Amino acid sequence: MFPQDIRRRSQLLREDAHSRRPPAEPDARGQLLEQRFRALSQAVLMTRATASSAAWRTLRMSLEPWKPQRTRASIQLYLRREPDASTYTSRTVIKKEEEEKEEAEKEEQEEEEKEGVEEKDEGRRRRGRRRRKGGEDGEENERRKRRKRTGRGEEEESKEKGRSLTMVRAKSWTLKKHFQGSPVQSDFELKTAELPPLKDGEVLLEALFLSVDPYMRVAAKRLKEGKIMMGHQVARIVESKNSALPTGTIVVAHSGWTTHSISDGKELEKLPTEWPDTVPLSLALGTFGMPGLTAYFGILDICGVKGGETVLVNAAAGAVGSVVGQIAKLKGCRVVGTAGSDAKIAYLKQIGFDVAFNYKTVDSLEEALKKASPDGYDCYFDNVGGEFSSTVIPQMKAFGRIAICGAISVYNSTGQLPPGPNPESIIYKQLRMEGFIVTRWQGEVREKALKDLMKWFSEGKIQYHEHIIKGFENMPAAFMGMLKGDNLGKTIVKA
Ligand SMILES: NC(=O)c1ccc[n+]([C@@H]2O[C@H](COP(=O)([O-])OP(=O)(O)OC[C@H]3O[C@@H](n4cnc5c(N)ncnc54)[C@H](OP(=O)(O)O)[C@@H]3O)[C@@H](O)[C@H]2O)c1
């Protein structure tokens, strides 16, 4: 659209705007100005970041050619900033909307008068008052009525109002520098970029909730410096050129640490149809998402727990661990959990763990594990790795199974990793150890797992806790805090 286009439009405009006097009938030129306005404001919005004076001058001319000295601020008076802060509507459109509203009100009144329904008067007065107050309900009713009348969908209507002018500035956290040991704030950089208009088949996503997960510490090693941090988010489709994904659809997207993104829709996941109304959408990143599925497949498929067995899980009060313990409980196991604070231990007991202890405050981890289950463990769900695992493995029972899910104790290590467990225990106890990644399970098994998790939740057999941090700007802090153990349950950033 610029800069050559702007110059061309500017030229056209000058030809047309030969008069430097205000038109006698401002509305007579309304249609023409509106057309110009749409094209030009798109150019202006695209150049908003750099405040291109050429673009603003051109827009100024399109609005009031007889007053070329208008300032940028005064031009903005002609625009109404929509609630999503990314769209502007011109005053001409606003005027049109108001006229339509008045007309609808008149029609409604006439209809009611015709029907002679006295009782409706009070309701009408109330609705009128609400509309005059500019209340959202009133406006939405109006829109609904108008749509019913015109038979036009919301999308067509908003296009007509020029909302296809949407230009969005996406904020993104990038990896400025590869982590050395524990991540620090200066390893991240917040960048802003304007997104291009949507192409056919694409949708515009707005992040509602974003996930920070331990795997990002590992995956960031392979990320190029300057790139956006990876990660899932629950997002709303705020603009769509894809009929399968209409505006308003809630999806889980792998867009990374960004407030807005464009997707061709191929990798977006809609929420399961049975998603209960009462359940927060953020759970699609926790118990009903990747961590919940990790717990499900790890404890059921990899460990293959059976009723009556003893299960040990570490990082037990976190996103994965808390679900592992609860699934093991509902399968009839005895569950031992470890976590890093007394508040977490209290929570584990509250959600049904048989034994839970703070691994940071016990004198000896070995003794504490022995005390918790003198006969040893049938299953060990390992989120922590390192020395913790070397201490657990000699306490496994014969034919014990170990699910290697994560190794958070060594993710920030810079030196040599601690030595692994004694192989004798593994051989003579005939243990089975298996590493796994949750993406192994796809399609029907994954759908079934989600259904099971939701069912157990609705039956009160699984509870959840979220550690919610508000503000997209706090993504790095949320991530660093989670790695240190600040969280109880799943760490979520609310955008
Ligand atoms: N294989 C897979 O597909 C898969 C998928 C998801 C997650 N994971 C892994 O599962 C593990 C848990 O992930 P999550 O998302 O549920 O995270 P989380 O447990 O919610 O949060 C991480 C927790 O790790 C604990 N921790 C940190 N440093 C530790 C240390 N040195 N020793 C012991 N505990 C430590 C902290 O709790 P404390 O206060 O208890 O120390 C912290 O709260 C991670 O290792 C992750 O990489 C694997």
The ligand as an SDF file (V2000), in Angstrom:
LIG
                    3D

 48 52  0  0  0  0  0  0  0  0999 V2000
    8.1790  -36.0160   28.5280 N   0  0  0  0  0  0  0  0  0  0  0  0
    7.2380  -35.1500   28.2520 C   0  0  0  0  0  0  0  0  0  0  0  0
    6.5500  -35.2550   27.2290 O   0  0  0  0  0  0  0  0  0  0  0  0
    6.9950  -34.0310   29.2150 C   0  0  0  0  0  0  0  0  0  0  0  0
    5.8840  -33.1900   29.0760 C   0  0  0  0  0  0  0  0  0  0  0  0
    5.6710  -32.1900   30.0400 C   0  0  0  0  0  0  0  0  0  0  0  0
    6.5660  -32.0330   31.0850 C   0  0  0  0  0  0  0  0  0  0  0  0
    7.6480  -32.8510   31.1520 N   0  0  0  0  0  0  0  0  0  0  0  0
    8.6000  -32.7380   32.2660 C   0  0  0  0  0  0  0  0  0  0  0  0
    7.8830  -32.9560   33.4650 O   0  0  0  0  0  0  0  0  0  0  0  0
    8.4920  -32.2320   34.5100 C   0  0  0  0  0  0  0  0  0  0  0  0
    7.4340  -31.3850   35.2220 C   0  0  0  0  0  0  0  0  0  0  0  0
    6.9110  -30.4520   34.2920 O   0  0  0  0  0  0  0  0  0  0  0  0
    5.6970  -29.4890   34.7110 P   0  0  0  0  0  0  0  0  0  0  0  0
    5.2480  -28.8020   33.4930 O   0  0  0  0  0  0  0  0  0  0  0  0
    4.7330  -30.2820   35.4940 O   0  0  0  0  0  0  0  0  0  0  0  0
    6.4190  -28.4340   35.6340 O   0  0  0  0  0  0  0  0  0  0  0  0
    6.0140  -28.0750   37.1300 P   0  0  0  0  0  0  0  0  0  0  0  0
    6.2020  -29.3000   37.9500 O   0  0  0  0  0  0  0  0  0  0  0  0
    4.7130  -27.4310   37.1330 O   0  0  0  0  0  0  0  0  0  0  0  0
    7.1080  -26.9970   37.5120 O   0  0  0  0  0  0  0  0  0  0  0  0
    8.4380  -27.3620   37.6600 C   0  0  0  0  0  0  0  0  0  0  0  0
    8.7210  -27.7980   39.1040 C   0  0  0  0  0  0  0  0  0  0  0  0
    9.9500  -28.4730   39.1540 O   0  0  0  0  0  0  0  0  0  0  0  0
   10.4060  -28.4550   40.4740 C   0  0  0  0  0  0  0  0  0  0  0  0
   11.8660  -28.3150   40.4900 N   0  0  0  0  0  0  0  0  0  0  0  0
   12.6240  -27.3410   39.9990 C   0  0  0  0  0  0  0  0  0  0  0  0
   13.9350  -27.6000   40.2290 N   0  0  0  0  0  0  0  0  0  0  0  0
   13.9820  -28.7560   40.9060 C   0  0  0  0  0  0  0  0  0  0  0  0
   15.0470  -29.5350   41.4360 C   0  0  0  0  0  0  0  0  0  0  0  0
   16.3270  -29.1830   41.3040 N   0  0  0  0  0  0  0  0  0  0  0  0
   14.7230  -30.6760   42.0650 N   0  0  0  0  0  0  0  0  0  0  0  0
   13.4500  -31.0530   42.1950 C   0  0  0  0  0  0  0  0  0  0  0  0
   12.3970  -30.3560   41.7230 N   0  0  0  0  0  0  0  0  0  0  0  0
   12.6800  -29.2300   41.0810 C   0  0  0  0  0  0  0  0  0  0  0  0
    9.7570  -27.2420   41.1380 C   0  0  0  0  0  0  0  0  0  0  0  0
    8.9130  -27.7080   42.1890 O   0  0  0  0  0  0  0  0  0  0  0  0
    9.4660  -28.0100   43.6670 P   0  0  0  0  0  0  0  0  0  0  0  0
    9.0340  -26.8500   44.4980 O   0  0  0  0  0  0  0  0  0  0  0  0
    8.7760  -29.2690   44.0210 O   0  0  0  0  0  0  0  0  0  0  0  0
   10.9470  -28.1340   43.6020 O   0  0  0  0  0  0  0  0  0  0  0  0
    8.9140  -26.6360   40.0540 C   0  0  0  0  0  0  0  0  0  0  0  0
    7.6790  -26.1650   40.5350 O   0  0  0  0  0  0  0  0  0  0  0  0
    9.6040  -31.4200   33.8930 C   0  0  0  0  0  0  0  0  0  0  0  0
   10.8170  -32.1170   34.0530 O   0  0  0  0  0  0  0  0  0  0  0  0
    9.2490  -31.3820   32.4310 C   0  0  0  0  0  0  0  0  0  0  0  0
   10.3620  -31.2190   31.6050 O   0  0  0  0  0  0  0  0  0  0  0  0
    7.8750  -33.8310   30.2410 C   0  0  0  0  0  0  0  0  0  0  0  0
  1  2  1  0
  2  3  2  0
  2  4  1  0
  4  5  1  0
  4 48  2  0
  5  6  2  0
  6  7  1  0
  7  8  2  0
  8  9  1  0
  8 48  1  0
  9 10  1  0
  9 46  1  0
 10 11  1  0
 11 12  1  0
 11 44  1  0
 12 13  1  0
 13 14  1  0
 14 15  2  0
 14 16  1  0
 14 17  1  0
 17 18  1  0
 18 19  2  0
 18 20  1  0
 18 21  1  0
 21 22  1  0
 22 23  1  0
 23 24  1  0
 23 42  1  0
 24 25  1  0
 25 26  1  0
 25 36  1  0
 26 27  1  0
 26 35  1  0
 27 28  2  0
 28 29  1  0
 29 30  1  0
 29 35  2  0
 30 31  1  0
 30 32  2  0
 32 33  1  0
 33 34  2  0
 34 35  1  0
 36 37  1  0
 36 42  1  0
 37 38  1  0
 38 39  2  0
 38 40  1  0
 38 41  1  0
 42 43  1  0
 44 45  1  0
 44 46  1  0
 46 47  1  0
M  CHG  2   8   1  16  -1
M  END
$$$$
